[in-house]
Amino acid sequence: MQSAVSIADIVNAAVARLTEDFLTSPARYFSEEDIRWRLIKDIDTGLAQLGESTVTVSGGTPTSAVHGEYPTPFRCGMKESSFKVLGPADRSGRRGHFDVVVLNASSTTGISLEAVRSQDFGVFIRALPTLCLPFLDTVIEIKLYRDLGNPRRARSISQAALVAVQAVKKVAAALSPQPGHYPRPFARCGMVLLLDNSHLAPGANVEPVRTLFRQLLAEHLKRTVPPDTFTGMWITSHVEVWPCPTSPPCGGATW
């Protein structure tokens, strides 16, 4: 009998636990790698309980369903915190990475390991027309803000907001058809998680800066309309979800 628990449920539950832990114990997280490690470990544990922590590639070779720093399925221009998907032959940009991905098990069967891990762009591009889409179940981008209110170390608040929007656009590109790349979404679901423990920085006057950051982010997002399979979260002393999703995040949990 097939389990009633889905991959979306596993991912959403892991994000919810991460969120709760960050809210109650923000000092545990020094870097984005701390967050990514926690999230990958939790998602992998949940998938293992379903017997779905591995997927198979060509020849029946197993690989983990969850990966970090997974290459984008396109080259992109990201100068000065902008974002633009480039054509397959355009070498003026480079590939980005998603912090966390979950592979779609039904799409990897029969595909070579080289194509699935996507390190060689030429190999990946040649395999792309044969891939069953969406090839990725979930993509997640993570940003940690440790010192928004520290005048000695903080990046420009405007720049920080632009970097967050860049992450939104990168995830949205995987959730939408891209002419010249893929005719249907490359990923089923995507998230951007913005976590802020800036109040831990010495002498930080963080609340006015957070307010400005949110205002700038909202202004930029007015010109960016992600698909309804996207969810963004701003996690400080509380949680804000944006844009307001028409359905629960990633088709599963409530927050």
FIKELO-114674 format. One line per 4 residues: number of its first residue (from 1); their letters; for each residue y, z, x of N, C-alpha, C, O. Coordinates in nm, 3 decimals. Layout:
BEGIN
NUM> A> Y,Z,X,Y,Z,X,Y,Z,X,Y,Z,X; ...
This chain:
BEGIN
1> MQSA> -0.120,0.000,0.086,0.000,0.000,0.000,0.124,0.000,0.088,0.136,0.081,0.180; 0.216,-0.090,0.061,0.336,-0.102,0.142,0.429,0.016,0.121,0.450,0.061,0.008; 0.486,0.067,0.232,0.575,0.181,0.223,0.702,0.144,0.146,0.752,0.032,0.156; 0.752,0.243,0.068,0.876,0.221,-0.006,0.997,0.235,0.085,1.108,0.197,0.047
5> VSIA> 0.977,0.289,0.205,1.085,0.305,0.301,1.105,0.175,0.377,1.008,0.118,0.430; 1.228,0.126,0.384,1.257,-0.001,0.450,1.323,0.024,0.586,1.362,0.136,0.619; 1.335,-0.084,0.664,1.407,-0.075,0.791,1.552,-0.034,0.766,1.609,0.043,0.842; 1.610,-0.086,0.659,1.747,-0.048,0.625,1.757,0.102,0.603,1.854,0.165,0.646
9> DIVN> 1.658,0.161,0.536,1.658,0.306,0.513,1.654,0.381,0.646,1.724,0.481,0.665; 1.569,0.331,0.739,1.555,0.396,0.869,1.688,0.391,0.946,1.732,0.492,1.001; 1.751,0.274,0.949,1.877,0.258,1.022,1.986,0.344,0.960,2.059,0.414,1.031; 1.998,0.340,0.830,2.102,0.417,0.763,2.083,0.566,0.782,2.180,0.639,0.801
13> AAVA> 1.958,0.612,0.777,1.931,0.754,0.798,1.966,0.796,0.941,2.020,0.904,0.962; 1.936,0.709,1.038,1.968,0.739,1.178,2.120,0.747,1.198,2.170,0.835,1.267; 2.193,0.654,1.136,2.339,0.656,1.147,2.395,0.780,1.078,2.490,0.841,1.128; 2.338,0.817,0.965,2.385,0.936,0.894,2.362,1.062,0.978,2.448,1.150,0.982
17> RLTE> 2.247,1.071,1.046,2.220,1.188,1.131,2.313,1.190,1.252,2.362,1.295,1.292; 2.336,1.073,1.310,2.431,1.065,1.421,2.569,1.111,1.377,2.636,1.188,1.446; 2.611,1.063,1.261,2.742,1.099,1.208,2.754,1.250,1.187,2.854,1.311,1.226; 2.653,1.308,1.126,2.655,1.453,1.101,2.660,1.531,1.232,2.733,1.629,1.244
21> DFLT> 2.581,1.487,1.330,2.577,1.556,1.458,2.711,1.543,1.531,2.758,1.638,1.594; 2.772,1.424,1.523,2.901,1.404,1.588,3.009,1.489,1.523,3.096,1.542,1.592; 3.002,1.503,1.392,3.101,1.584,1.322,3.087,1.732,1.357,3.187,1.803,1.369; 2.964,1.780,1.373,2.941,1.922,1.398,2.942,1.956,1.548,2.977,2.068,1.586
25> SPAR> 2.903,1.860,1.633,2.893,1.887,1.777,2.952,1.771,1.858,2.879,1.706,1.933; 3.082,1.744,1.844,3.141,1.628,1.912,3.137,1.636,2.064,3.143,1.533,2.132; 3.126,1.758,2.119,3.124,1.773,2.264,2.994,1.726,2.327,2.985,1.718,2.449; 2.894,1.694,2.248,2.769,1.641,2.302,2.785,1.499,2.356,2.703,1.453,2.435
29> YFSE> 2.890,1.432,2.314,2.901,1.289,2.341,3.013,1.262,2.442,3.131,1.271,2.409; 2.972,1.228,2.564,3.066,1.199,2.672,3.102,1.051,2.678,3.212,1.015,2.722; 3.010,0.964,2.635,3.026,0.820,2.654,2.960,0.744,2.540,2.884,0.801,2.462; 2.991,0.615,2.533,2.925,0.530,2.433,2.776,0.523,2.458,2.698,0.506,2.364
33> EDIR> 2.735,0.534,2.584,2.593,0.532,2.616,2.521,0.652,2.554,2.406,0.639,2.510; 2.585,0.768,2.550,2.527,0.884,2.484,2.498,0.855,2.337,2.394,0.891,2.284; 2.593,0.788,2.272,2.578,0.754,2.131,2.468,0.651,2.112,2.382,0.665,2.025; 2.471,0.548,2.195,2.371,0.441,2.181,2.230,0.494,2.205,2.137,0.460,2.133
37> WRLI> 2.215,0.578,2.310,2.084,0.634,2.340,2.031,0.713,2.221,1.915,0.698,2.183; 2.116,0.797,2.163,2.075,0.878,2.048,2.034,0.789,1.931,1.933,0.814,1.866; 2.112,0.686,1.905,2.085,0.600,1.790,1.957,0.520,1.810,1.875,0.510,1.718; 1.938,0.461,1.928,1.817,0.384,1.955,1.693,0.473,1.943,1.594,0.433,1.881
41> KDID> 1.699,0.592,2.001,1.586,0.685,1.996,1.551,0.720,1.853,1.433,0.723,1.816; 1.652,0.747,1.772,1.629,0.789,1.633,1.574,0.674,1.549,1.483,0.693,1.470; 1.630,0.554,1.567,1.579,0.439,1.491,1.435,0.409,1.532,1.351,0.383,1.446; 1.407,0.413,1.663,1.272,0.385,1.711,1.172,0.486,1.655,1.061,0.448,1.616
45> TGLA> 1.210,0.613,1.650,1.122,0.716,1.594,1.092,0.689,1.447,0.978,0.701,1.403; 1.195,0.653,1.373,1.176,0.622,1.231,1.087,0.501,1.209,1.001,0.502,1.122; 1.107,0.397,1.289,1.024,0.277,1.277,0.879,0.307,1.316,0.787,0.253,1.256; 0.860,0.395,1.416,0.724,0.431,1.458,0.649,0.499,1.344,0.528,0.480,1.329
49> QLGE> 0.719,0.578,1.265,0.656,0.644,1.151,0.609,0.544,1.046,0.518,0.573,0.968; 0.674,0.426,1.044,0.632,0.319,0.953,0.530,0.226,1.018,0.476,0.136,0.953; 0.504,0.249,1.148,0.417,0.158,1.222,0.486,0.027,1.253,0.420,-0.076,1.268; 0.621,0.029,1.262,0.698,-0.094,1.283,0.791,-0.084,1.404,0.893,-0.152,1.409
53> STVT> 0.755,-0.001,1.502,0.840,0.013,1.619,0.823,-0.101,1.719,0.901,-0.113,1.813; 0.722,-0.185,1.700,0.704,-0.302,1.786,0.696,-0.428,1.701,0.659,-0.425,1.583; 0.733,-0.539,1.762,0.715,-0.671,1.703,0.636,-0.754,1.804,0.627,-0.717,1.921; 0.579,-0.864,1.759,0.502,-0.949,1.849,0.573,-1.082,1.869,0.641,-1.134,1.780
57> VSGG> 0.556,-1.136,1.989,0.613,-1.267,2.023,0.497,-1.362,2.050,0.382,-1.329,2.022; 0.527,-1.478,2.105,0.425,-1.579,2.131,0.308,-1.519,2.210,0.327,-1.445,2.307; 0.185,-1.554,2.167,0.066,-1.503,2.233,0.028,-1.364,2.191,-0.066,-1.305,2.247; 0.099,-1.308,2.093,0.069,-1.174,2.045,0.122,-1.064,2.134,0.084,-0.948,2.117
61> TPTS> 0.211,-1.097,2.228,0.268,-0.997,2.318,0.361,-0.903,2.240,0.449,-0.949,2.168; 0.341,-0.772,2.254,0.428,-0.678,2.181,0.556,-0.648,2.258,0.558,-0.649,2.381; 0.663,-0.622,2.186,0.787,-0.573,2.244,0.851,-0.478,2.144,0.819,-0.481,2.026; 0.940,-0.394,2.192,1.007,-0.298,2.105,1.091,-0.371,2.000,1.149,-0.477,2.028
65> AVHG> 1.097,-0.314,1.882,1.180,-0.373,1.776,1.328,-0.341,1.797,1.414,-0.414,1.747; 1.358,-0.234,1.870,1.497,-0.190,1.889,1.538,-0.213,2.034,1.464,-0.179,2.126; 1.656,-0.270,2.053,1.704,-0.298,2.188,1.853,-0.269,2.198,1.926,-0.275,2.099; 1.897,-0.237,2.319,2.038,-0.217,2.347,2.092,-0.331,2.430,2.018,-0.399,2.501
69> EYPT> 2.225,-0.352,2.422,2.292,-0.456,2.500,2.227,-0.593,2.480,2.199,-0.665,2.576; 2.205,-0.628,2.355,2.141,-0.756,2.323,2.246,-0.866,2.321,2.351,-0.849,2.258; 2.222,-0.980,2.388,2.324,-1.085,2.397,2.357,-1.147,2.262,2.271,-1.161,2.176; 2.482,-1.183,2.245,2.522,-1.255,2.124,2.459,-1.394,2.123,2.431,-1.450,2.229
73> PFRC> 2.437,-1.452,2.006,2.377,-1.585,1.997,2.480,-1.697,2.015,2.460,-1.809,1.968; 2.588,-1.667,2.081,2.696,-1.764,2.104,2.778,-1.719,2.224,2.781,-1.601,2.259; 2.845,-1.814,2.287,2.952,-1.779,2.381,3.079,-1.756,2.300,3.096,-1.813,2.192; 3.167,-1.673,2.352,3.287,-1.643,2.277,3.405,-1.621,2.372,3.388,-1.579,2.486
77> GMKE> 3.524,-1.650,2.321,3.646,-1.621,2.393,3.697,-1.485,2.350,3.715,-1.460,2.231; 3.721,-1.395,2.446,3.764,-1.259,2.413,3.882,-1.214,2.498,3.898,-1.095,2.524; 3.964,-1.310,2.543,4.078,-1.274,2.626,4.180,-1.196,2.546,4.207,-1.226,2.430; 4.237,-1.095,2.611,4.342,-1.013,2.551,4.300,-0.957,2.415,4.379,-0.950,2.321
81> SSFK> 4.172,-0.918,2.408,4.116,-0.853,2.289,4.111,-0.945,2.167,4.102,-0.898,2.054; 4.118,-1.077,2.190,4.100,-1.171,2.080,3.951,-1.199,2.063,3.868,-1.145,2.136; 3.918,-1.282,1.966,3.777,-1.320,1.950,3.767,-1.457,1.885,3.831,-1.484,1.783; 3.687,-1.544,1.945,3.663,-1.677,1.891,3.525,-1.724,1.935,3.492,-1.721,2.054
85> VLGP> 3.444,-1.768,1.840,3.314,-1.825,1.873,3.336,-1.964,1.932,3.408,-2.046,1.874; 3.274,-1.991,2.046,3.287,-2.119,2.114,3.164,-2.205,2.089,3.057,-2.154,2.056; 3.180,-2.337,2.103,3.067,-2.428,2.087,2.963,-2.407,2.195,2.995,-2.355,2.302; 2.837,-2.445,2.171,2.729,-2.424,2.267,2.758,-2.483,2.405,2.712,-2.429,2.505
89> ADRS> 2.833,-2.594,2.410,2.861,-2.659,2.539,2.989,-2.609,2.605,3.019,-2.646,2.718; 3.063,-2.524,2.536,3.190,-2.474,2.588,3.164,-2.358,2.685,3.115,-2.252,2.644; 3.196,-2.378,2.812,3.172,-2.276,2.913,3.298,-2.198,2.950,3.301,-2.128,3.050; 3.402,-2.212,2.868,3.528,-2.143,2.899,3.520,-1.993,2.870,3.601,-1.916,2.919
93> GRRG> 3.422,-1.954,2.789,3.405,-1.813,2.758,3.273,-1.761,2.810,3.213,-1.819,2.900; 3.228,-1.652,2.754,3.102,-1.593,2.795,3.034,-1.531,2.673,3.095,-1.520,2.567; 2.911,-1.493,2.690,2.841,-1.424,2.582,2.880,-1.277,2.580,2.900,-1.215,2.685; 2.890,-1.223,2.461,2.908,-1.079,2.448,2.773,-1.012,2.430,2.668,-1.075,2.450
97> HFDV> 2.775,-0.885,2.393,2.653,-0.811,2.366,2.673,-0.722,2.244,2.784,-0.678,2.215; 2.564,-0.697,2.175,2.563,-0.598,2.067,2.505,-0.470,2.124,2.406,-0.473,2.197; 2.565,-0.357,2.091,2.519,-0.230,2.148,2.376,-0.198,2.106,2.296,-0.153,2.189; 2.343,-0.220,1.980,2.209,-0.192,1.929,2.168,-0.304,1.833,2.247,-0.347,1.750
101> VVLN> 2.044,-0.350,1.846,1.990,-0.446,1.750,1.849,-0.404,1.710,1.778,-0.338,1.786; 1.811,-0.445,1.591,1.673,-0.434,1.546,1.624,-0.575,1.517,1.682,-0.647,1.436; 1.517,-0.616,1.585,1.462,-0.749,1.566,1.395,-0.760,1.430,1.343,-0.662,1.377; 1.397,-0.879,1.374,1.327,-0.909,1.250,1.184,-0.949,1.285,1.162,-1.056,1.341
105> ASST> 1.089,-0.864,1.253,0.949,-0.886,1.295,0.893,-1.017,1.244,0.812,-1.080,1.312; 0.935,-1.060,1.125,0.881,-1.184,1.068,0.936,-1.307,1.137,0.886,-1.418,1.116; 1.041,-1.290,1.221,1.103,-1.404,1.287,1.060,-1.422,1.433,1.080,-1.529,1.490; 1.002,-1.319,1.493,0.969,-1.327,1.635,0.830,-1.385,1.661,0.803,-1.432,1.771
109> TGIS> 0.743,-1.383,1.561,0.606,-1.431,1.579,0.605,-1.577,1.622,0.666,-1.662,1.557; 0.535,-1.606,1.732,0.525,-1.743,1.780,0.641,-1.788,1.866,0.639,-1.901,1.916; 0.742,-1.704,1.884,0.857,-1.737,1.967,0.835,-1.679,2.107,0.787,-1.567,2.121; 0.870,-1.755,2.210,0.847,-1.709,2.346,0.928,-1.583,2.376,1.034,-1.561,2.317
113> LEAV> 0.876,-1.500,2.468,0.946,-1.379,2.507,1.084,-1.413,2.563,1.180,-1.341,2.537; 1.093,-1.521,2.640,1.222,-1.559,2.699,1.326,-1.589,2.591,1.442,-1.552,2.605; 1.282,-1.656,2.486,1.376,-1.687,2.377,1.412,-1.562,2.299,1.528,-1.544,2.261; 1.315,-1.474,2.276,1.340,-1.354,2.197,1.435,-1.260,2.270,1.525,-1.204,2.208
117> RSQD> 1.416,-1.242,2.401,1.506,-1.151,2.471,1.640,-1.215,2.505,1.736,-1.145,2.537; 1.647,-1.346,2.498,1.774,-1.420,2.492,1.862,-1.403,2.616,1.984,-1.415,2.606; 1.804,-1.376,2.731,1.883,-1.360,2.852,1.931,-1.493,2.908,2.043,-1.504,2.959; 1.847,-1.594,2.897,1.881,-1.729,2.945,1.937,-1.808,2.826,1.863,-1.840,2.733
121> FGVF> 2.067,-1.838,2.830,2.130,-1.901,2.714,2.073,-2.040,2.688,2.060,-2.081,2.572; 2.039,-2.114,2.794,1.981,-2.246,2.776,1.848,-2.240,2.702,1.825,-2.318,2.610; 1.761,-2.146,2.740,1.633,-2.128,2.672,1.655,-2.089,2.526,1.588,-2.140,2.437; 1.751,-2.000,2.505,1.778,-1.954,2.369,1.831,-2.067,2.281,1.786,-2.084,2.168
125> IRAL> 1.925,-2.144,2.332,1.985,-2.253,2.254,1.879,-2.357,2.216,1.881,-2.410,2.105; 1.788,-2.385,2.307,1.682,-2.483,2.276,1.588,-2.430,2.168,1.535,-2.506,2.088; 1.567,-2.299,2.168,1.478,-2.239,2.068,1.546,-2.214,1.934,1.479,-2.200,1.832; 1.680,-2.207,1.934,1.756,-2.168,1.816,1.722,-2.248,1.690,1.708,-2.187,1.583
129> PTLC> 1.706,-2.382,1.696,1.675,-2.456,1.574,1.540,-2.421,1.512,1.516,-2.448,1.395; 1.451,-2.360,1.592,1.318,-2.326,1.541,1.310,-2.184,1.488,1.208,-2.145,1.430; 1.415,-2.105,1.506,1.409,-1.964,1.468,1.420,-1.948,1.317,1.495,-2.019,1.251; 1.343,-1.853,1.265,1.353,-1.817,1.124,1.468,-1.717,1.109,1.469,-1.612,1.173
133> LPFL> 1.564,-1.751,1.026,1.683,-1.667,1.010,1.676,-1.582,0.884,1.620,-1.626,0.784; 1.731,-1.462,0.888,1.801,-1.398,1.000,1.703,-1.352,1.108,1.600,-1.292,1.078; 1.737,-1.380,1.233,1.649,-1.346,1.345,1.658,-1.198,1.377,1.559,-1.138,1.419; 1.775,-1.139,1.358,1.794,-0.996,1.377,1.805,-0.928,1.241,1.869,-0.979,1.150
137> DTVI> 1.742,-0.813,1.228,1.758,-0.737,1.105,1.893,-0.668,1.102,1.963,-0.672,1.001; 1.929,-0.603,1.213,2.051,-0.521,1.217,2.122,-0.537,1.351,2.057,-0.542,1.455; 2.254,-0.544,1.347,2.335,-0.537,1.470,2.436,-0.424,1.453,2.494,-0.405,1.346; 2.457,-0.348,1.561,2.550,-0.235,1.557,2.638,-0.237,1.681,2.589,-0.251,1.793
141> EIKL> 2.767,-0.222,1.661,2.863,-0.206,1.769,2.918,-0.063,1.766,2.941,-0.008,1.658; 2.938,-0.005,1.883,2.982,0.134,1.895,3.107,0.141,1.981,3.115,0.078,2.087; 3.206,0.217,1.936,3.324,0.246,2.016,3.348,0.397,2.013,3.347,0.459,1.906; 3.369,0.456,2.132,3.400,0.598,2.140,3.542,0.615,2.193,3.580,0.556,2.294
145> YRDL> 3.619,0.695,2.122,3.757,0.724,2.162,3.764,0.870,2.204,3.750,0.961,2.121; 3.784,0.892,2.335,3.780,1.026,2.392,3.918,1.085,2.418,3.931,1.206,2.435; 4.020,1.001,2.423,4.150,1.052,2.465,4.265,0.974,2.402,4.361,0.938,2.469; 4.254,0.947,2.274,4.362,0.874,2.207,4.495,0.946,2.218,4.600,0.882,2.226
149> GNPR> 4.492,1.080,2.219,4.617,1.154,2.221,4.660,1.203,2.357,4.759,1.277,2.367; 4.589,1.164,2.463,4.623,1.209,2.598,4.717,1.107,2.662,4.671,0.997,2.694; 4.843,1.138,2.684,4.939,1.039,2.735,4.908,0.993,2.877,4.956,0.887,2.918; 4.829,1.069,2.952,4.798,1.030,3.090,4.681,0.932,3.098,4.672,0.855,3.193
153> RARS> 4.593,0.936,2.998,4.472,0.854,3.009,4.454,0.758,2.893,4.375,0.664,2.904; 4.523,0.780,2.785,4.499,0.699,2.666,4.541,0.554,2.686,4.645,0.526,2.746; 4.459,0.463,2.636,4.499,0.323,2.631,4.604,0.308,2.522,4.618,0.394,2.435; 4.676,0.198,2.526,4.770,0.169,2.419,4.698,0.176,2.285,4.589,0.121,2.270
157> ISQA> 4.758,0.245,2.189,4.695,0.257,2.057,4.680,0.120,1.992,4.579,0.092,1.927; 4.779,0.036,2.011,4.769,-0.101,1.957,4.651,-0.175,2.020,4.577,-0.245,1.951; 4.635,-0.159,2.152,4.525,-0.224,2.222,4.390,-0.170,2.173,4.295,-0.245,2.155; 4.383,-0.039,2.152,4.260,0.022,2.102,4.222,-0.033,1.965,4.105,-0.057,1.938
161> ALVA> 4.322,-0.053,1.880,4.295,-0.108,1.747,4.247,-0.253,1.758,4.158,-0.294,1.683; 4.306,-0.330,1.849,4.263,-0.469,1.868,4.119,-0.477,1.918,4.043,-0.565,1.877; 4.081,-0.384,2.007,3.943,-0.383,2.056,3.846,-0.351,1.941,3.737,-0.407,1.935; 3.885,-0.261,1.851,3.801,-0.230,1.736,3.786,-0.352,1.646,3.676,-0.380,1.598
165> VQAV> 3.895,-0.424,1.623,3.889,-0.544,1.539,3.805,-0.652,1.606,3.734,-0.726,1.538; 3.813,-0.660,1.738,3.729,-0.756,1.812,3.581,-0.729,1.785,3.502,-0.822,1.765; 3.544,-0.601,1.784,3.406,-0.564,1.755,3.367,-0.605,1.613,3.256,-0.652,1.589; 3.460,-0.586,1.519,3.434,-0.627,1.381,3.409,-0.777,1.374,3.314,-0.822,1.309
169> KKVA> 3.492,-0.855,1.440,3.478,-1.000,1.436,3.349,-1.046,1.502,3.286,-1.141,1.456; 3.309,-0.979,1.609,3.184,-1.015,1.678,3.064,-0.993,1.586,2.975,-1.078,1.577; 3.061,-0.877,1.519,2.951,-0.849,1.427,2.956,-0.946,1.308,2.852,-0.998,1.266; 3.076,-0.970,1.255,3.090,-1.061,1.141,3.040,-1.201,1.174,2.986,-1.270,1.088
173> AALS> 3.059,-1.244,1.299,3.013,-1.377,1.340,2.861,-1.388,1.335,2.808,-1.496,1.308; 2.792,-1.277,1.361,2.646,-1.279,1.352,2.599,-1.275,1.207,2.487,-1.316,1.176; 2.684,-1.226,1.118,2.647,-1.214,0.977,2.687,-1.335,0.895,2.662,-1.339,0.774; 2.747,-1.434,0.959,2.796,-1.553,0.889,2.742,-1.679,0.957,2.719,-1.678,1.078
177> PQPG> 2.722,-1.786,0.881,2.684,-1.914,0.945,2.788,-1.957,1.047,2.908,-1.937,1.025; 2.744,-2.015,1.157,2.833,-2.063,1.261,2.802,-2.210,1.290,2.697,-2.239,1.349; 2.888,-2.302,1.252,2.864,-2.445,1.276,2.834,-2.472,1.423,2.904,-2.424,1.512; 2.730,-2.549,1.445,2.689,-2.580,1.582,2.592,-2.479,1.640,2.533,-2.502,1.745
181> HYPR> 2.577,-2.366,1.572,2.485,-2.261,1.618,2.374,-2.236,1.517,2.257,-2.265,1.545; 2.408,-2.183,1.402,2.306,-2.152,1.302,2.365,-2.171,1.161,2.479,-2.132,1.136; 2.287,-2.231,1.071,2.338,-2.264,0.938,2.334,-2.147,0.840,2.394,-2.154,0.733; 2.265,-2.041,0.875,2.255,-1.921,0.793,2.281,-1.799,0.882,2.277,-1.812,1.004
185> PFAR> 2.308,-1.684,0.825,2.338,-1.566,0.907,2.229,-1.539,1.011,2.110,-1.551,0.983; 2.273,-1.503,1.132,2.179,-1.472,1.239,2.125,-1.329,1.224,2.016,-1.300,1.272; 2.201,-1.241,1.160,2.160,-1.103,1.137,2.175,-1.070,0.989,2.267,-1.118,0.922; 2.085,-0.987,0.939,2.088,-0.950,0.797,2.200,-0.853,0.766,2.261,-0.860,0.659
189> CGMV> 2.228,-0.763,0.859,2.318,-0.652,0.831,2.389,-0.612,0.959,2.331,-0.622,1.067; 2.514,-0.565,0.949,2.585,-0.525,1.069,2.678,-0.408,1.045,2.728,-0.387,0.934; 2.701,-0.331,1.151,2.789,-0.215,1.144,2.879,-0.209,1.268,2.841,-0.254,1.376; 2.997,-0.152,1.251,3.080,-0.109,1.362,3.108,0.039,1.341,3.159,0.080,1.237
193> LLLD> 3.072,0.120,1.441,3.091,0.264,1.435,3.200,0.304,1.534,3.183,0.288,1.655; 3.309,0.355,1.484,3.420,0.404,1.567,3.417,0.556,1.562,3.444,0.616,1.458; 3.384,0.618,1.674,3.371,0.763,1.680,3.480,0.819,1.771,3.502,0.769,1.881; 3.549,0.922,1.724,3.664,0.975,1.796,3.651,1.126,1.814,3.654,1.201,1.716
197> NSHL> 3.637,1.171,1.940,3.642,1.315,1.970,3.760,1.346,2.062,3.751,1.432,2.149; 3.869,1.274,2.039,3.989,1.290,2.122,4.048,1.429,2.118,4.118,1.470,2.210; 4.020,1.502,2.010,4.078,1.636,2.000,4.022,1.731,2.106,4.076,1.840,2.125; 3.915,1.690,2.175,3.859,1.773,2.282,3.936,1.759,2.413,3.922,1.843,2.502
201> APGA> 4.018,1.655,2.425,4.095,1.633,2.549,4.203,1.740,2.562,4.268,1.775,2.463; 4.223,1.793,2.684,4.324,1.900,2.703,4.464,1.854,2.663,4.508,1.745,2.701; 4.531,1.936,2.587,4.671,1.909,2.552,4.690,1.793,2.457,4.801,1.742,2.444; 4.585,1.749,2.391,4.596,1.632,2.304,4.666,1.666,2.172,4.630,1.763,2.106
205> NVEP> 4.764,1.587,2.136,4.827,1.596,2.005,4.774,1.478,1.925,4.842,1.376,1.910; 4.653,1.492,1.873,4.576,1.375,1.834,4.602,1.325,1.693,4.589,1.205,1.667; 4.638,1.412,1.600,4.646,1.367,1.461,4.750,1.259,1.437,4.720,1.163,1.366; 4.872,1.268,1.491,4.967,1.157,1.473,4.915,1.026,1.531,4.940,0.919,1.476
209> VRTL> 4.843,1.034,1.644,4.790,0.914,1.706,4.678,0.855,1.621,4.669,0.733,1.606; 4.594,0.940,1.567,4.488,0.892,1.478,4.548,0.822,1.356,4.498,0.718,1.312; 4.652,0.880,1.301,4.718,0.818,1.186,4.770,0.680,1.220,4.753,0.585,1.144; 4.835,0.668,1.337,4.885,0.538,1.380,4.770,0.440,1.403,4.779,0.324,1.363
213> FRQL> 4.664,0.485,1.465,4.547,0.399,1.490,4.493,0.343,1.359,4.466,0.224,1.347; 4.476,0.432,1.260,4.424,0.389,1.131,4.517,0.288,1.064,4.471,0.191,1.003; 4.646,0.310,1.076,4.742,0.217,1.016,4.732,0.079,1.083,4.732,-0.023,1.014; 4.725,0.078,1.215,4.715,-0.049,1.287,4.583,-0.119,1.256,4.579,-0.241,1.239
217> LAEH> 4.476,-0.041,1.249,4.345,-0.099,1.218,4.347,-0.161,1.079,4.298,-0.272,1.059; 4.402,-0.089,0.983,4.409,-0.141,0.846,4.492,-0.269,0.840,4.457,-0.362,0.767; 4.601,-0.273,0.915,4.686,-0.392,0.916,4.612,-0.512,0.973,4.618,-0.622,0.918; 4.541,-0.493,1.083,4.463,-0.602,1.142,4.351,-0.648,1.050,4.322,-0.767,1.041
221> LKRT> 4.287,-0.553,0.982,4.173,-0.587,0.897,4.215,-0.663,0.771,4.131,-0.727,0.707; 4.343,-0.656,0.736,4.391,-0.737,0.623,4.371,-0.885,0.651,4.357,-0.964,0.558; 4.370,-0.923,0.778,4.354,-1.063,0.816,4.212,-1.095,0.859,4.183,-1.206,0.905; 4.122,-0.998,0.843,3.981,-1.016,0.880,3.895,-0.976,0.761,3.898,-0.860,0.720
225> VPPD> 3.820,-1.069,0.706,3.739,-1.040,0.588,3.591,-1.056,0.626,3.538,-1.166,0.619; 3.525,-0.947,0.665,3.384,-0.956,0.700,3.299,-0.980,0.575,3.344,-0.952,0.464; 3.178,-1.032,0.591,3.089,-1.049,0.475,3.048,-0.914,0.418,3.065,-0.811,0.482; 2.993,-0.916,0.297,2.959,-0.789,0.231,2.836,-0.722,0.292,2.796,-0.615,0.247
229> TFTG> 2.775,-0.784,0.392,2.665,-0.720,0.465,2.715,-0.639,0.584,2.636,-0.589,0.664; 2.847,-0.626,0.594,2.911,-0.551,0.703,2.960,-0.416,0.653,3.009,-0.404,0.541; 2.946,-0.313,0.739,3.004,-0.182,0.712,3.071,-0.131,0.838,3.013,-0.138,0.947; 3.193,-0.079,0.825,3.261,-0.014,0.936,3.281,0.132,0.903,3.303,0.169,0.788
233> MWIT> 3.273,0.218,1.006,3.291,0.362,0.986,3.382,0.418,1.093,3.364,0.390,1.212; 3.480,0.499,1.052,3.571,0.570,1.141,3.536,0.718,1.128,3.553,0.778,1.022; 3.485,0.776,1.237,3.428,0.910,1.233,3.509,1.001,1.324,3.504,0.988,1.446; 3.584,1.094,1.264,3.664,1.191,1.340,3.622,1.330,1.293,3.510,1.374,1.320
237> SHVE> 3.709,1.399,1.224,3.672,1.526,1.162,3.612,1.503,1.024,3.563,1.596,0.959; 3.615,1.378,0.979,3.554,1.337,0.854,3.514,1.191,0.870,3.528,1.134,0.978; 3.464,1.131,0.764,3.413,0.994,0.772,3.490,0.905,0.676,3.508,0.938,0.559; 3.535,0.791,0.727,3.596,0.688,0.643,3.512,0.562,0.656,3.476,0.521,0.766
241> VWPC> 3.482,0.500,0.544,3.408,0.374,0.544,3.503,0.264,0.505,3.576,0.278,0.407; 3.503,0.152,0.579,3.595,0.041,0.553,3.530,-0.091,0.590,3.448,-0.092,0.682; 3.559,-0.200,0.525,3.624,-0.196,0.393,3.530,-0.132,0.293,3.410,-0.123,0.321; 3.579,-0.088,0.180,3.490,-0.023,0.083,3.378,-0.119,0.046,3.404,-0.223,-0.014
245> PTSP> 3.253,-0.087,0.079,3.144,-0.179,0.052,3.116,-0.190,-0.097,3.130,-0.093,-0.171; 3.075,-0.310,-0.140,3.039,-0.330,-0.280,2.898,-0.280,-0.307,2.859,-0.260,-0.422; 2.821,-0.258,-0.200,2.687,-0.202,-0.212,2.671,-0.102,-0.098,2.751,-0.103,-0.004; 2.569,-0.014,-0.104,2.552,0.083,0.005,2.536,0.016,0.140,2.485,-0.096,0.147
249> PCGG> 2.578,0.082,0.248,2.568,0.023,0.382,2.428,-0.027,0.413,2.330,0.043,0.390; 2.420,-0.146,0.466,2.294,-0.207,0.507,2.190,-0.204,0.396,2.070,-0.197,0.423; 2.234,-0.209,0.272,2.141,-0.220,0.161,2.060,-0.095,0.134,1.956,-0.102,0.068; 2.103,0.020,0.183,2.019,0.137,0.169,2.094,0.263,0.132,2.124,0.285,0.015
253> ATW> 2.125,0.344,0.231,2.170,0.481,0.208,2.313,0.491,0.156,2.391,0.397,0.168; 2.344,0.605,0.099,2.483,0.641,0.071,2.526,0.739,0.178,2.443,0.789,0.254; 2.657,0.765,0.185,2.708,0.846,0.296,2.769,0.973,0.243,2.818,1.055,0.321
